[in-house]
Each structure stands twice: as structure tokens, then as C-alpha cells.
Amino acid sequence: MHRCEAEAVIITKGYVGAVQQVMHDVGLLQYFAAVYGLTGSTYGTTGYDMEVQKFEFGVEGKPEQEYTSKSSVIRQIAQLRQLSPEEILFVDDDPAEVRGVAKARCAKTLHVADHRGMTTEDLQTVCDVTQR
């Protein structure tokens, strides 16, 4: 994607810190321009959360990484980078999220079916779209 000057951004319903840590641990965080998701204790707090909150891991989410909808993040990114909807590809495995972004008309969409991850065909579609 760097060869064609494309950027990848993660927009998750999960915690930013957890996603950033996992992506860092597997050597993939460097390939993403940004991560948007939840911060704080949206899903509740456990004893473990209370114990480790005194530590700084360097991957914690910040308030500016939170969002109200995936289409709002896409619009924000488009405005910052001066991109049109035709220059943005939104990929998700949740059909409701894909429909929401398609309805908002803020990006092209690709639905990754069956919650199975991206197939070779899905990756080829991303390459084809980003090389145009």
C-alpha cells in the first residue's frame, strides 16, 4: 500500500489500547496510520484493569481516537487528507457497518463475509481499488 501512497486505518468497536498492543506484538502496527476505537471502561472494569491502570504501556487510547460512528471517522479522515469518497475504501466484516458507510456515501465499501478474515480475493480487491 505504501507503493501506491495508500494508508490503512483501523476503526474498531474494541479498545484502542488492546488493538494497538496486539498489532504491535505481531509487527503490524507500523503499517497503520491510525487506530480509532473505544477508550476508558466502556465494557466495564475488572480487578485486573484496576491493578494495571497505574502502569503506562505506551499504547493506551486517547480521547481523540474515540468516535461516534465509523462514517464520522471516515469523513474526518477524508477532510484532513482532502480525499473524495471514491478515493476511500472501507472494509468490514459487519454487514450493518458496511451498509451504514454505504448509506452515508463517504467511501467505497467491501464486505468481508462470514467473519473469516480477509481472503486472497479480498486482498486482491483492495489492491485493485487502491491502485486506481
Contacts in CASP RR format, 6 or more apart in sequence:
PFRMAT RR
TARGET T0000
AUTHOR 0000-0000-0000
METHOD contacts of the structure
MODEL  1
MHRCEAEAVIITKGYVGAVQQVMHDVGLLQYFAAVYGLTGSTYGTTGYDM
EVQKFEFGVEGKPEQEYTSKSSVIRQIAQLRQLSPEEILFVDDDPAEVRG
VAKARCAKTLHVADHRGMTTEDLQTVCDVTQR
1 7 0 8 1.000
1 8 0 8 1.000
1 31 0 8 1.000
1 130 0 8 1.000
4 130 0 8 1.000
4 131 0 8 1.000
6 130 0 8 1.000
7 33 0 8 1.000
7 81 0 8 1.000
8 31 0 8 1.000
8 32 0 8 1.000
8 33 0 8 1.000
9 32 0 8 1.000
9 33 0 8 1.000
9 34 0 8 1.000
9 35 0 8 1.000
9 36 0 8 1.000
9 73 0 8 1.000
9 77 0 8 1.000
10 19 0 8 1.000
10 23 0 8 1.000
10 32 0 8 1.000
10 34 0 8 1.000
10 35 0 8 1.000
10 36 0 8 1.000
11 36 0 8 1.000
11 37 0 8 1.000
11 67 0 8 1.000
11 70 0 8 1.000
11 73 0 8 1.000
11 74 0 8 1.000
12 19 0 8 1.000
12 35 0 8 1.000
12 36 0 8 1.000
12 37 0 8 1.000
12 38 0 8 1.000
13 37 0 8 1.000
13 38 0 8 1.000
14 37 0 8 1.000
14 38 0 8 1.000
14 43 0 8 1.000
15 37 0 8 1.000
15 38 0 8 1.000
15 39 0 8 1.000
15 40 0 8 1.000
15 42 0 8 1.000
15 43 0 8 1.000
15 61 0 8 1.000
16 35 0 8 1.000
16 36 0 8 1.000
16 37 0 8 1.000
16 38 0 8 1.000
16 39 0 8 1.000
16 59 0 8 1.000
16 60 0 8 1.000
16 61 0 8 1.000
16 62 0 8 1.000
16 65 0 8 1.000
16 66 0 8 1.000
17 35 0 8 1.000
17 39 0 8 1.000
17 57 0 8 1.000
17 59 0 8 1.000
17 60 0 8 1.000
17 61 0 8 1.000
19 35 0 8 1.000
19 37 0 8 1.000
20 29 0 8 1.000
20 35 0 8 1.000
20 59 0 8 1.000
20 61 0 8 1.000
21 57 0 8 1.000
21 59 0 8 1.000
23 29 0 8 1.000
23 32 0 8 1.000
23 35 0 8 1.000
24 59 0 8 1.000
29 35 0 8 1.000
34 65 0 8 1.000
34 77 0 8 1.000
35 61 0 8 1.000
35 65 0 8 1.000
36 65 0 8 1.000
36 66 0 8 1.000
36 67 0 8 1.000
36 73 0 8 1.000
37 61 0 8 1.000
37 65 0 8 1.000
37 66 0 8 1.000
37 67 0 8 1.000
38 66 0 8 1.000
39 60 0 8 1.000
39 61 0 8 1.000
39 62 0 8 1.000
39 63 0 8 1.000
39 65 0 8 1.000
39 66 0 8 1.000
40 61 0 8 1.000
41 49 0 8 1.000
67 73 0 8 1.000
70 90 0 8 1.000
70 92 0 8 1.000
70 97 0 8 1.000
70 100 0 8 1.000
70 101 0 8 1.000
71 100 0 8 1.000
71 101 0 8 1.000
71 104 0 8 1.000
71 106 0 8 1.000
71 107 0 8 1.000
74 88 0 8 1.000
74 90 0 8 1.000
74 101 0 8 1.000
74 104 0 8 1.000
74 106 0 8 1.000
74 107 0 8 1.000
75 104 0 8 1.000
75 106 0 8 1.000
77 83 0 8 1.000
77 88 0 8 1.000
78 84 0 8 1.000
78 85 0 8 1.000
78 87 0 8 1.000
78 88 0 8 1.000
78 106 0 8 1.000
78 107 0 8 1.000
85 105 0 8 1.000
85 106 0 8 1.000
85 107 0 8 1.000
85 108 0 8 1.000
86 108 0 8 1.000
88 106 0 8 1.000
88 107 0 8 1.000
88 108 0 8 1.000
89 107 0 8 1.000
89 108 0 8 1.000
89 109 0 8 1.000
89 110 0 8 1.000
89 126 0 8 1.000
89 129 0 8 1.000
89 130 0 8 1.000
90 98 0 8 1.000
90 101 0 8 1.000
90 106 0 8 1.000
90 107 0 8 1.000
90 108 0 8 1.000
90 109 0 8 1.000
90 110 0 8 1.000
91 109 0 8 1.000
91 110 0 8 1.000
91 112 0 8 1.000
91 118 0 8 1.000
91 122 0 8 1.000
91 126 0 8 1.000
92 98 0 8 1.000
92 101 0 8 1.000
92 109 0 8 1.000
92 110 0 8 1.000
92 111 0 8 1.000
92 112 0 8 1.000
93 111 0 8 1.000
93 112 0 8 1.000
93 113 0 8 1.000
93 114 0 8 1.000
93 115 0 8 1.000
93 116 0 8 1.000
93 117 0 8 1.000
95 111 0 8 1.000
98 109 0 8 1.000
98 110 0 8 1.000
98 111 0 8 1.000
101 107 0 8 1.000
101 109 0 8 1.000
102 109 0 8 1.000
108 129 0 8 1.000
110 122 0 8 1.000
110 125 0 8 1.000
110 126 0 8 1.000
110 129 0 8 1.000
112 118 0 8 1.000
112 119 0 8 1.000
112 122 0 8 1.000
118 126 0 8 1.000
END
